[in-house]
């Protein structure tokens, strides 16, 4: 059996990063598919670019740190870590080359054939020079930050766009910097003439007009660049002090983190590159020759809107009430409700909180928030509940990466309104997606609950494929209440709070052991010659204990089908180890985000949903909640959705031991996300009678 315990840390990191880069390459290939609508292809280019930025902000710092350690220990350049670093850079370089090829050879010509001139690496045409000049002075100029580099220290902000320019002042050669304010002005300027439409980068508009406002000097060169920095927050794990204040302080330092990439225009002279590296103290950073334009994640805001260039509309399917006389909470008390986003409308989730905010019998509301919508309708309902005399407790995870500022804003707003706000737990992130409503009529107490695989965020619910359970199963909800009791204690180990979960699988308590036991049941069945199989869908799979257990199950004859969106360190299809394991990945119009766990259980299938990926951080450094689906109809619904995904031969790919796609033909033309929408629509039209 493969001994994961003996692997080097650097090799494990490389396998992780290789899987992640493979996933991002799969997104890039989606942009290259001619059958994908044109604007969707441009959107996939934006996703790829955004993901790569995050890689350099989050993952590359680890590789750089390992490389630095090896250098300090006087290990030669042929060391494993240096090789890994070079291999990662080489893979990224190939991906960027493919990106450029798709954009220049396919996307831009397709736009041109529709009479849309996307100006890319060319001079702005004379026909629109006056319009772009007006736009420069009316919209762009007021946001420009110009710095002349003499004795003044210039520090580029993290992931912001700049030009470095050289100019003559008398006989002296001087250096200056000018910002490209893409965070304050739309990145693209759209203008239409009588016979053609034009789309122009503001970069080119600045490049064209800047000499006019710097006319006292002769500009000798102008080149674009950006610096990407380590985005991880350094937080001490002590219990004392305000974690909120510490995070606010660390966010302010984020722009000054370790530089992990200098991305620069390809014709930047070598002497100027050396000057930038010295000026910004970037000697140990990764310097990459890119294109003339950076931050192409801005393709998200590409200014064209043609419905024929988008996926066919899939309007969210509204919840169909079974009785016009009952409220949502009343319906939940009769039977569990499952919401499959984004196929089904998120409005029913919002209604759950809206009803709780106004119903007279509701006494208390509990909710955990990880990534909060900037104008959260859920939290507005919570604020209204407080005004209506409800006791409200909200756990806000302040350490949600890149959402810290928004979460801090909401935490302060909630606290000021009288909400009992619970903040992050030292040493742990709370990633569970749960909510609880307590009602009381006379002496009778009843709970209503919400448990989800995705964030309680109505914005991302339109793009993320997730499952939300609305339930009145009192045994399960008593345990949800126990989770909130744990959160109230704000402690990081079970020794601080003793509890037992029978229905829920909760990390830090029984999640790892619970899944191990479920796998062991399948192993026992296989050894007895009984049917034994497991289906698991997660975003990431890298926890070594779980992987070892899956290998053990495969060796015992358990058939294991995995749907893993991005990182997967399990190696499928190896004789004597994992020949009974297959791995699939689905990339399509929606982000596959749900976590689903199905076990044959000797013909009595057990189905769990939850927030937990099988990663070390999720199992050992977070509070996660996975929950059973006990309603037979909803259990069948989940199994049908997963079965459709396993049949996908259009947007899904089967992966080999290198996490690369295995070539296969399209036999049935099944595209899971379209089929699931049609399935959910059919369920809604049929109606679900009690």
C-alpha positions as CSV (number, residue, x, y, z in Angstrom):
1,X,0.0,0.0,0.0
2,X,1.1,3.5,-0.7
3,X,2.7,5.0,2.4
4,X,1.6,8.6,2.4
5,X,3.2,9.1,5.8
6,X,6.7,8.8,4.3
7,X,6.2,11.5,1.6
8,X,8.1,14.7,1.9
9,X,6.2,17.9,2.7
10,X,7.4,19.5,-0.5
11,X,6.1,16.6,-2.6
12,X,2.7,16.7,-0.9
13,X,2.5,20.4,-1.6
14,X,3.5,19.9,-5.2
15,X,0.8,17.2,-5.6
16,X,-1.7,19.7,-4.1
17,X,-0.6,22.5,-6.3
18,X,-0.4,20.3,-9.4
19,X,-4.1,19.3,-8.8
20,X,-5.1,22.9,-8.4
21,X,-3.3,24.0,-11.5
22,X,-4.9,21.1,-13.4
23,X,-8.3,22.3,-12.3
24,X,-7.5,25.9,-13.4
25,X,-6.2,24.5,-16.8
26,X,-9.6,22.7,-17.2
27,X,-11.3,26.0,-16.8
28,X,-9.0,27.5,-19.4
29,X,-9.9,24.6,-21.8
30,X,-13.5,25.4,-21.3
31,X,-12.7,28.9,-22.7
32,X,-11.2,27.2,-25.7
33,X,-14.4,25.2,-26.6
34,X,-16.1,26.5,-29.7
35,X,-19.4,25.0,-28.6
36,X,-19.4,27.2,-25.5
37,X,-21.2,30.5,-26.1
38,X,-18.7,33.4,-26.8
39,X,-19.4,35.5,-23.7
40,X,-19.2,32.4,-21.5
41,X,-15.8,31.7,-23.0
42,X,-14.7,35.2,-22.1
43,X,-16.0,34.6,-18.6
44,X,-14.0,31.4,-18.3
45,X,-10.9,33.5,-19.2
46,X,-11.7,35.8,-16.3
47,X,-12.2,32.9,-13.9
48,X,-8.8,31.4,-14.9
49,X,-7.1,34.8,-14.4
50,X,-8.8,35.3,-11.1
51,X,-7.8,31.9,-9.9
52,X,-4.2,32.3,-11.0
53,X,-4.0,35.6,-9.0
54,X,-5.2,33.7,-5.9
55,X,-2.6,31.0,-6.5
56,X,0.1,33.6,-6.4
57,X,-1.4,35.3,-3.3
58,X,-2.0,32.1,-1.3
59,X,-0.1,29.0,-2.6
60,X,3.0,30.4,-4.2
61,X,4.2,31.9,-0.9
62,X,4.6,28.4,0.5
63,X,6.7,27.2,-2.4
64,X,8.8,30.3,-2.1
65,X,9.3,29.7,1.6
66,X,10.5,26.1,1.0
67,X,12.8,27.4,-1.7
68,X,14.2,30.0,0.7
69,X,14.7,27.4,3.4
70,X,16.7,25.2,1.1
71,X,18.8,28.1,0.0
72,X,19.5,29.0,3.7
73,X,20.5,25.4,4.3
74,X,23.0,25.6,1.4
75,X,21.2,22.9,-0.6
76,X,22.1,23.1,-4.3
77,X,19.7,24.2,-7.0
78,X,18.9,20.6,-8.0
79,X,17.0,20.1,-4.7
80,X,13.5,18.7,-4.8
81,X,12.0,22.0,-3.8
82,X,13.7,24.0,-6.5
83,X,12.7,21.5,-9.1
84,X,9.1,21.7,-7.9
85,X,9.1,25.5,-8.0
86,X,10.5,25.4,-11.6
87,X,7.9,22.8,-12.6
88,X,5.0,24.9,-11.2
89,X,6.3,28.0,-13.0
90,X,6.7,26.0,-16.3
91,X,3.1,24.7,-16.1
92,X,1.8,28.2,-15.4
93,X,3.9,29.5,-18.4
94,X,2.3,26.9,-20.7
95,X,-1.2,27.8,-19.4
96,X,-0.6,31.5,-20.0
97,X,0.6,30.7,-23.5
98,X,-2.7,28.8,-24.1
99,X,-4.6,31.7,-22.6
100,X,-3.1,34.1,-25.1
101,X,-3.7,31.8,-28.0
102,X,-7.4,31.4,-27.2
103,X,-7.9,35.1,-26.8
104,X,-5.9,36.3,-29.8
105,X,-6.7,33.4,-32.3
106,X,-10.3,32.6,-31.3
107,X,-12.1,35.2,-29.1
108,X,-11.0,38.4,-30.8
109,X,-11.6,37.1,-34.4
110,X,-15.1,35.9,-33.3
111,X,-15.8,39.4,-31.9
112,X,-14.6,41.0,-35.1
113,X,-16.8,38.8,-37.3
114,X,-19.7,40.3,-35.3
115,X,-18.4,43.8,-36.1
116,X,-17.0,44.3,-32.6
117,X,-13.5,45.6,-32.7
118,X,-11.7,44.7,-29.4
119,X,-8.6,46.8,-29.5
120,X,-5.8,44.5,-28.2
121,X,-2.1,45.2,-28.6
122,X,-2.8,47.9,-31.3
123,X,-3.2,51.7,-31.6
124,X,-6.5,53.2,-30.9
125,X,-8.1,53.9,-34.3
126,X,-8.4,57.6,-35.4
127,X,-12.2,57.2,-35.7
128,X,-12.6,57.1,-31.9
129,X,-9.5,59.1,-30.7
130,X,-11.6,62.1,-29.8
131,X,-14.1,60.0,-27.8
132,X,-11.4,58.2,-25.9
133,X,-9.6,61.5,-25.2
134,X,-12.9,63.0,-23.8
135,X,-13.3,59.8,-21.7
136,X,-9.8,60.2,-20.3
137,X,-10.3,63.7,-19.1
138,X,-13.9,63.3,-17.9
139,X,-13.7,59.9,-16.2
140,X,-10.1,58.6,-15.8
141,X,-7.8,61.6,-15.1
142,X,-9.1,62.4,-11.6
143,X,-8.1,59.0,-10.4
144,X,-4.5,58.9,-11.7
145,X,-1.8,58.7,-9.1
146,X,1.6,59.8,-10.6
147,X,4.8,59.3,-8.7
148,X,8.3,60.5,-9.7
149,X,10.9,58.2,-8.3
150,X,13.8,60.2,-6.8
151,X,14.2,60.0,-3.1
152,X,10.5,59.2,-2.7
153,X,9.7,55.6,-1.8
154,X,7.0,54.1,-4.1
155,X,5.3,50.9,-3.0
156,X,3.0,49.2,-5.4
157,X,-0.3,48.0,-3.9
158,X,-1.1,44.3,-4.0
159,X,-2.4,43.2,-7.4
160,X,-3.0,46.8,-8.6
161,X,-2.1,47.9,-12.2
162,X,0.6,50.4,-13.0
163,X,2.7,51.9,-15.7
164,X,6.4,52.5,-15.2
165,X,7.6,55.2,-17.5
166,X,11.0,56.7,-18.3
167,X,11.5,60.3,-19.3
168,X,14.1,63.0,-19.9
169,X,14.4,66.0,-17.6
170,X,17.1,68.0,-19.2
171,X,20.0,65.6,-19.7
172,X,18.8,63.4,-16.9
173,X,17.0,60.0,-17.3
174,X,14.3,59.7,-14.7
175,X,11.7,57.1,-13.6
176,X,8.0,57.5,-12.8
177,X,5.0,55.4,-11.9
178,X,1.3,56.0,-12.9
179,X,-1.6,54.0,-11.6
180,X,-4.2,52.3,-13.9
181,X,-7.3,52.9,-11.7
182,X,-9.3,49.8,-12.8
183,X,-10.8,49.5,-9.3
184,X,-12.4,53.0,-9.7
185,X,-13.1,53.2,-13.4
186,X,-14.5,50.3,-15.6
187,X,-11.6,48.5,-17.2
188,X,-13.2,48.6,-20.6
189,X,-14.5,51.6,-22.6
190,X,-17.3,50.9,-25.1
191,X,-18.0,53.2,-28.0
192,X,-20.1,52.7,-31.1
193,X,-19.8,54.5,-34.4
194,X,-22.2,54.3,-37.4
195,X,-20.6,51.2,-38.8
196,X,-18.6,49.5,-35.9
197,X,-18.5,48.9,-32.2
198,X,-15.2,49.4,-30.3
199,X,-14.0,48.1,-26.9
200,X,-10.8,49.7,-25.5
201,X,-8.8,49.0,-22.4
202,X,-8.4,52.1,-20.2
203,X,-4.7,51.1,-20.2
204,X,-4.5,52.1,-23.8
205,X,-6.5,55.3,-23.2
206,X,-4.0,56.3,-20.5
207,X,-1.1,55.3,-22.6
208,X,-2.4,57.5,-25.5
209,X,-3.2,60.6,-23.5
210,X,-0.7,60.7,-20.6
211,X,2.0,62.4,-22.7
212,X,-0.4,65.4,-23.1
213,X,-0.5,66.0,-19.3
214,X,3.3,65.3,-19.0
215,X,4.2,67.5,-22.0
216,X,7.0,69.4,-20.3
217,X,9.0,66.1,-20.4
218,X,9.9,63.8,-23.2
219,X,8.7,60.3,-22.3
220,X,11.1,57.6,-23.6
221,X,9.2,54.5,-22.5
222,X,6.0,53.3,-20.9
223,X,5.4,49.7,-19.6
224,X,2.7,48.0,-17.7
225,X,3.3,45.8,-14.6
226,X,1.8,44.6,-11.3
227,X,3.0,43.0,-8.1
228,X,1.2,40.2,-6.4
229,X,1.8,39.7,-2.7
230,X,1.2,37.0,0.0
231,X,-2.4,37.5,1.2
232,X,-2.3,35.3,4.2
233,X,-3.1,37.0,7.5
234,X,-0.6,36.3,10.4
235,X,-2.8,35.9,13.5
236,X,-1.5,34.9,16.9
237,X,-3.7,32.2,18.5
238,X,-3.9,33.7,22.0
239,X,-7.3,34.0,23.5
240,X,-6.8,37.5,24.9
241,X,-7.5,40.7,23.0
242,X,-9.9,41.6,20.2
243,X,-9.6,39.3,17.3
244,X,-11.6,41.8,15.2
245,X,-9.0,44.6,15.9
246,X,-6.2,42.2,15.1
247,X,-7.7,41.2,11.8
248,X,-8.4,44.8,10.8
249,X,-4.7,45.6,11.5
250,X,-3.5,42.6,9.5
251,X,-5.8,43.6,6.5
252,X,-4.0,46.9,6.4
253,X,-0.7,45.1,6.1
254,X,-1.9,42.8,3.3
255,X,-0.5,45.2,0.7
256,X,2.9,44.9,2.2
257,X,3.2,41.2,2.3
258,X,5.9,39.0,0.6
259,X,6.0,39.7,-3.1
260,X,5.3,36.4,-5.0
261,X,5.1,37.7,-8.5
262,X,6.2,40.6,-10.7
263,X,4.2,40.5,-13.9
264,X,5.5,42.8,-16.6
265,X,5.0,43.8,-20.2
266,X,7.1,41.6,-22.5
267,X,9.2,44.4,-24.1
268,X,10.3,45.9,-20.7
269,X,14.0,46.5,-21.0
270,X,16.3,44.4,-18.9
271,X,17.9,47.4,-17.1
272,X,14.4,48.7,-16.2
273,X,13.4,45.3,-14.9
274,X,16.4,45.2,-12.7
275,X,15.6,48.7,-11.4
276,X,12.1,47.6,-10.5
277,X,13.3,44.5,-8.7
278,X,15.7,46.6,-6.7
279,X,13.3,49.4,-6.1
280,X,10.5,47.2,-4.8
281,X,12.9,44.7,-3.1
282,X,11.7,41.9,-5.3
283,X,14.9,39.9,-5.8
284,X,13.4,36.7,-4.4
285,X,10.0,37.1,-6.0
286,X,8.9,35.4,-9.2
287,X,9.4,37.6,-12.2
288,X,7.1,36.7,-15.1
289,X,7.0,38.2,-18.6
290,X,3.4,38.6,-19.3
291,X,1.3,40.4,-21.9
292,X,0.7,44.1,-22.3
293,X,-2.5,43.8,-20.2
294,X,-2.7,42.3,-16.7
295,X,-5.6,41.5,-14.3
296,X,-7.6,39.9,-17.1
297,X,-10.1,38.8,-14.4
298,X,-11.7,42.1,-15.5
299,X,-13.2,40.2,-18.4
300,X,-16.0,39.6,-15.8
301,X,-17.1,43.1,-16.8
302,X,-16.7,42.8,-20.5
303,X,-19.2,45.4,-21.9
304,X,-21.2,43.2,-24.3
305,X,-24.6,41.7,-23.6
306,X,-25.9,39.5,-26.3
307,X,-28.2,36.7,-25.2
308,X,-27.2,34.4,-28.1
309,X,-23.6,34.5,-26.8
310,X,-24.7,33.2,-23.4
311,X,-25.9,29.9,-22.0
312,X,-29.6,29.2,-22.5
313,X,-31.6,30.9,-19.7
314,X,-32.3,28.8,-16.7
315,X,-34.5,30.9,-14.5
316,X,-34.5,29.6,-10.9
317,X,-37.5,27.3,-10.3
318,X,-39.7,28.8,-7.5
319,X,-40.7,26.6,-4.5
320,X,-44.2,25.2,-5.1
321,X,-46.2,25.4,-1.9
322,X,-48.3,22.3,-1.2
323,X,-51.0,24.3,0.6
324,X,-52.0,27.9,0.2
325,X,-53.1,28.0,3.8
326,X,-49.7,27.2,5.4
327,X,-46.6,29.3,6.0
328,X,-43.2,28.0,5.0
329,X,-42.4,27.0,8.6
330,X,-45.7,25.1,8.8
331,X,-44.8,23.2,5.6
332,X,-41.3,22.4,7.0
333,X,-43.0,21.0,10.1
334,X,-44.8,18.5,7.9
335,X,-41.9,17.5,5.6
336,X,-38.3,18.4,5.0
337,X,-37.6,20.7,2.0
338,X,-34.5,20.5,-0.2
339,X,-33.4,23.4,-2.2
340,X,-30.9,22.7,-5.1
341,X,-29.2,26.0,-6.0
342,X,-28.9,27.6,-8.5
343,X,-31.5,25.5,-10.3
344,X,-34.1,26.2,-7.7
345,X,-34.9,29.7,-6.3
346,X,-33.1,30.9,-3.2
347,X,-36.1,32.9,-2.3
348,X,-37.5,30.1,-0.1
349,X,-34.3,30.3,2.0
350,X,-34.7,34.1,2.3
351,X,-38.4,33.5,3.3
352,X,-37.2,31.1,6.1
353,X,-35.5,34.0,7.8
354,X,-38.2,36.6,6.9
355,X,-40.9,34.5,8.5
356,X,-38.7,33.9,11.5
357,X,-38.2,37.6,11.9
358,X,-41.9,38.4,12.1
359,X,-43.7,35.3,13.5
360,X,-44.9,35.9,17.0
361,X,-44.1,32.4,18.3
362,X,-40.4,32.7,17.3
363,X,-38.3,33.4,20.4
364,X,-34.7,32.9,19.2
365,X,-32.7,32.7,16.0
366,X,-29.2,31.4,15.6
367,X,-27.1,31.6,12.4
368,X,-23.5,31.0,11.4
369,X,-22.0,33.2,8.6
370,X,-18.8,32.5,6.7
371,X,-19.0,34.6,3.5
372,X,-21.6,37.3,3.8
373,X,-23.3,39.1,0.9
374,X,-22.3,42.7,0.8
375,X,-26.0,43.7,1.2
376,X,-27.2,40.5,2.8
377,X,-31.0,40.1,2.8
378,X,-30.5,37.3,5.4
379,X,-28.8,39.7,7.8
380,X,-31.3,42.4,7.1
381,X,-34.0,39.9,8.2
382,X,-32.0,39.2,11.3
383,X,-31.8,43.0,12.1
384,X,-35.6,43.2,11.7
385,X,-36.0,40.2,14.0
386,X,-34.2,42.1,16.8
387,X,-36.5,45.1,16.3
388,X,-39.4,42.6,16.7
389,X,-38.1,41.4,20.1
390,X,-36.4,38.2,19.0
391,X,-33.2,37.0,20.7
392,X,-30.7,36.7,17.9
393,X,-27.2,35.1,18.0
394,X,-25.0,35.3,14.9
395,X,-21.6,33.7,14.6
396,X,-19.4,35.7,12.1
397,X,-16.2,34.1,10.9
398,X,-13.9,37.0,10.7
399,X,-11.1,34.9,9.1
400,X,-12.9,34.1,5.8
401,X,-10.1,34.8,3.3
402,X,-10.6,37.9,1.2
403,X,-14.0,38.5,2.9
404,X,-12.6,39.8,6.2
405,X,-13.5,43.4,5.7
406,X,-17.1,42.7,4.7
407,X,-17.5,40.3,7.6
408,X,-16.1,42.9,10.0
409,X,-18.5,45.5,8.6
410,X,-21.5,43.2,9.3
411,X,-20.2,42.1,12.7
412,X,-20.1,45.7,13.8
413,X,-23.5,46.5,12.3
414,X,-25.1,43.5,14.0
415,X,-23.6,44.2,17.3
416,X,-24.7,47.9,17.2
417,X,-28.3,46.7,16.6
418,X,-28.4,44.5,19.6
419,X,-27.5,41.1,18.0
420,X,-25.4,38.7,20.2
421,X,-22.4,38.5,17.9
422,X,-20.0,35.6,18.3
423,X,-16.6,36.2,16.7
424,X,-14.0,33.8,15.4
425,X,-12.5,31.0,17.6
426,X,-8.7,31.1,18.0
427,X,-7.0,28.3,16.1
428,X,-10.2,27.4,14.3
429,X,-12.3,28.6,11.4
430,X,-16.0,28.0,11.6
431,X,-17.0,26.9,8.2
432,X,-20.4,25.2,9.1
433,X,-23.4,26.6,7.3
434,X,-26.3,26.3,9.8
435,X,-29.2,28.2,11.2
436,X,-31.8,27.5,13.8
437,X,-35.1,29.0,14.7
438,X,-36.7,28.3,18.1
439,X,-40.5,28.7,18.5
440,X,-42.5,28.4,21.7
441,X,-46.3,28.0,22.0
442,X,-47.3,27.5,25.7
443,X,-44.7,25.1,27.1
444,X,-44.1,23.4,23.7
445,X,-40.8,24.3,22.1
446,X,-40.2,23.5,18.5
447,X,-37.0,24.0,16.4
448,X,-36.8,24.7,12.7
449,X,-33.4,24.4,11.0
450,X,-31.4,25.2,7.9
451,X,-28.3,23.1,7.0
452,X,-26.4,23.8,3.9
453,X,-23.4,22.8,1.8
454,X,-22.8,26.4,0.7
455,X,-22.6,29.8,2.3
456,X,-25.8,31.6,3.4
457,X,-25.3,34.1,0.6
458,X,-28.0,35.0,-1.9
459,X,-25.4,36.4,-4.4
460,X,-23.3,33.3,-4.7
461,X,-26.4,31.1,-4.7
462,X,-27.0,32.2,-8.3
463,X,-23.7,30.7,-9.4
464,X,-22.8,27.9,-7.0
465,X,-24.3,24.4,-7.2
466,X,-25.2,23.6,-3.6
467,X,-27.9,21.9,-1.5
468,X,-29.9,23.5,1.4
469,X,-32.0,21.4,3.8
470,X,-34.9,23.0,5.6
471,X,-36.0,20.6,8.4
472,X,-38.0,20.2,11.5
473,X,-36.4,16.9,12.5
474,X,-36.1,17.7,16.2
475,X,-33.4,15.1,17.0
476,X,-31.1,16.6,14.4
477,X,-31.9,20.2,15.4
478,X,-31.2,19.5,19.1
479,X,-27.7,18.7,17.9
480,X,-27.6,21.9,15.8
481,X,-28.3,23.7,19.0
482,X,-25.4,21.8,20.6
483,X,-23.1,23.1,17.8
484,X,-24.2,26.7,18.7
485,X,-23.5,25.9,22.3
486,X,-20.0,24.9,21.3
487,X,-19.6,28.2,19.4
488,X,-20.7,30.2,22.4
489,X,-17.8,28.7,24.4
490,X,-15.3,30.0,21.8
491,X,-12.8,27.2,22.5
492,X,-10.7,25.2,20.1
493,X,-10.7,21.7,21.5
494,X,-13.2,19.2,22.7
495,X,-11.7,19.2,26.2
496,X,-13.3,22.6,26.7
497,X,-16.8,21.3,26.0
498,X,-18.0,17.8,26.3
499,X,-20.8,16.8,23.9
500,X,-21.9,13.8,21.8
501,X,-23.4,13.9,18.4
502,X,-25.5,11.0,17.1
503,X,-26.9,12.4,13.9
504,X,-24.6,15.1,12.8
505,X,-20.9,14.6,11.9
506,X,-19.0,17.6,13.4
507,X,-15.3,18.2,12.9
508,X,-13.4,18.4,16.1
509,X,-15.8,15.8,17.5
510,X,-16.9,12.8,15.4
511,X,-16.6,13.8,11.7
512,X,-13.4,11.9,10.9
513,X,-14.4,8.9,13.0
514,X,-17.9,8.9,11.6
515,X,-16.8,8.8,7.9
516,X,-14.2,6.1,8.8
517,X,-16.9,4.0,10.3
518,X,-19.1,4.4,7.2
519,X,-16.3,3.3,5.0
520,X,-15.5,0.4,7.3
521,X,-19.2,-0.8,6.8
522,X,-18.6,-1.0,3.1
523,X,-15.3,-2.8,3.6
524,X,-17.1,-5.4,5.8
525,X,-19.8,-5.8,3.2
526,X,-17.3,-6.3,0.4
527,X,-15.4,-9.0,2.4
528,X,-18.7,-10.8,2.9
529,X,-19.3,-10.8,-0.9
530,X,-22.2,-8.2,-0.6
531,X,-22.6,-5.2,-2.8
532,X,-20.4,-2.4,-1.5
533,X,-20.0,1.0,-3.0
534,X,-19.3,4.7,-2.1
535,X,-20.0,7.9,-3.9
536,X,-18.3,11.1,-2.7
537,X,-18.5,14.6,-4.1
538,X,-16.2,17.2,-2.7
539,X,-14.3,20.3,-3.8
540,X,-11.0,19.0,-2.5
541,X,-9.6,15.6,-1.4
542,X,-6.2,15.6,0.2
543,X,-6.5,14.4,3.8
544,X,-4.1,11.5,4.1
545,X,-6.1,9.4,6.6
546,X,-9.2,9.5,4.5
547,X,-7.2,8.7,1.4
548,X,-5.6,5.7,3.1
549,X,-9.0,4.5,4.1
550,X,-10.4,4.8,0.6
551,X,-7.4,2.8,-0.7
552,X,-8.1,0.2,1.9
553,X,-11.7,0.0,0.8
554,X,-10.7,-0.3,-2.9
555,X,-8.4,-3.1,-2.0
556,X,-11.2,-4.9,-0.3
557,X,-13.4,-4.6,-3.4
558,X,-15.5,-1.5,-2.6
559,X,-16.4,0.4,-5.8
560,X,-15.7,4.1,-5.2
561,X,-16.8,6.9,-7.5
562,X,-15.4,10.3,-6.7
563,X,-16.4,13.7,-8.1
564,X,-13.7,16.1,-7.0
565,X,-13.7,19.7,-8.4
566,X,-10.1,20.8,-7.9
567,X,-7.4,19.4,-5.5
568,X,-7.2,15.6,-5.4
569,X,-4.2,13.8,-4.0
570,X,-5.8,10.4,-4.2
571,X,-4.3,8.4,-7.2
572,X,-7.0,6.4,-9.0
573,X,-6.7,3.3,-11.1
574,X,-3.5,1.9,-9.7
575,X,-3.4,-1.9,-9.7
576,X,-3.4,-3.4,-6.2
577,X,-4.1,0.0,-4.7
578,X,-7.0,1.9,-6.2
579,X,-8.2,0.0,-9.3
580,X,-11.8,0.3,-7.9
581,X,-11.6,4.1,-7.6
582,X,-12.5,6.6,-10.4
583,X,-12.2,10.4,-10.2
584,X,-14.3,12.8,-12.2
585,X,-14.3,16.6,-12.4
586,X,-17.2,18.8,-13.7
587,X,-16.6,22.3,-15.0
588,X,-19.6,24.1,-16.5
589,X,-21.6,27.3,-16.2
590,X,-22.1,26.9,-12.4
591,X,-19.3,26.3,-9.8
592,X,-19.8,22.8,-8.4
593,X,-19.6,23.5,-4.7
594,X,-21.7,20.9,-2.8
595,X,-20.3,18.1,-0.7
596,X,-22.2,14.8,-0.9
597,X,-21.4,11.5,0.7
598,X,-23.4,8.3,-0.2
599,X,-22.8,4.8,1.2
600,X,-24.5,1.6,0.0
601,X,-24.9,0.4,3.6
602,X,-26.1,-3.1,2.5
603,X,-28.8,-1.7,0.3
604,X,-30.1,0.8,2.9
605,X,-28.3,3.9,1.5
606,X,-27.0,6.5,3.8
607,X,-26.8,10.0,2.4
608,X,-24.9,12.9,4.0
609,X,-24.5,16.5,2.9
610,X,-22.3,19.1,4.5
611,X,-19.8,21.9,4.4
612,X,-16.6,19.7,4.8
613,X,-14.1,18.9,2.1
614,X,-11.8,16.1,3.0
615,X,-8.8,18.3,3.7
616,X,-6.6,18.4,6.8
617,X,-7.7,22.0,7.5
618,X,-11.4,21.1,7.3
619,X,-11.3,18.0,9.5
620,X,-8.8,19.2,12.1
621,X,-8.7,23.0,12.0
622,X,-12.3,24.0,11.4
623,X,-15.8,23.5,12.7
624,X,-17.7,21.7,9.9
625,X,-21.1,20.1,10.0
626,X,-22.3,17.2,7.8
627,X,-25.9,16.1,8.1
628,X,-28.0,13.1,7.1
629,X,-30.8,13.2,4.7
630,X,-33.5,11.0,6.3
631,X,-36.5,11.8,4.1
632,X,-36.8,9.0,1.6
633,X,-38.0,11.3,-1.2
634,X,-35.2,13.8,-0.7
635,X,-32.7,11.0,-0.5
636,X,-33.8,9.7,-3.9
637,X,-33.6,13.3,-5.2
638,X,-29.9,13.6,-4.2
639,X,-29.0,10.2,-5.6
640,X,-30.7,11.1,-8.9
641,X,-28.7,14.3,-9.2
642,X,-25.4,12.6,-8.4
643,X,-26.3,9.8,-10.9
644,X,-26.8,12.4,-13.6
645,X,-23.4,13.9,-12.8
646,X,-21.7,10.4,-13.0
647,X,-23.3,10.0,-16.5
648,X,-22.0,13.4,-17.8
649,X,-19.9,12.9,-20.8
650,X,-19.9,16.5,-22.0
651,X,-18.7,18.8,-19.2
652,X,-17.2,16.1,-17.0
653,X,-13.8,14.5,-17.4
654,X,-12.3,11.4,-15.9
655,X,-8.9,11.9,-14.4
656,X,-5.8,9.8,-14.4
657,X,-3.1,9.4,-11.8
658,X,-1.6,12.8,-12.8
659,X,-4.9,14.6,-12.5
660,X,-5.0,15.0,-16.3
661,X,-8.0,14.2,-18.4
662,X,-8.4,10.8,-20.0
663,X,-9.5,11.2,-23.6
664,X,-13.0,9.8,-24.2
665,X,-15.7,10.2,-26.7
666,X,-19.0,11.9,-26.2
667,X,-21.5,9.0,-26.5
668,X,-24.8,10.2,-25.0
669,X,-24.2,14.0,-25.0
670,X,-25.3,14.3,-21.3
671,X,-24.5,17.7,-19.8
672,X,-25.2,17.3,-16.1
673,X,-26.0,20.9,-15.2
674,X,-28.6,21.1,-18.0
675,X,-30.1,17.7,-17.1
676,X,-30.3,18.6,-13.4
677,X,-32.2,21.8,-14.2
678,X,-34.6,19.8,-16.3
679,X,-35.0,17.2,-13.6
680,X,-35.7,19.9,-10.9
681,X,-38.2,21.5,-13.3
682,X,-39.9,18.2,-13.8
683,X,-40.2,17.6,-10.0
684,X,-41.7,21.1,-9.6
685,X,-44.3,20.5,-12.4
686,X,-45.3,17.2,-11.0
687,X,-45.6,18.6,-7.5
688,X,-44.7,16.7,-4.4
689,X,-47.7,15.5,-2.5
690,X,-47.6,14.6,1.2
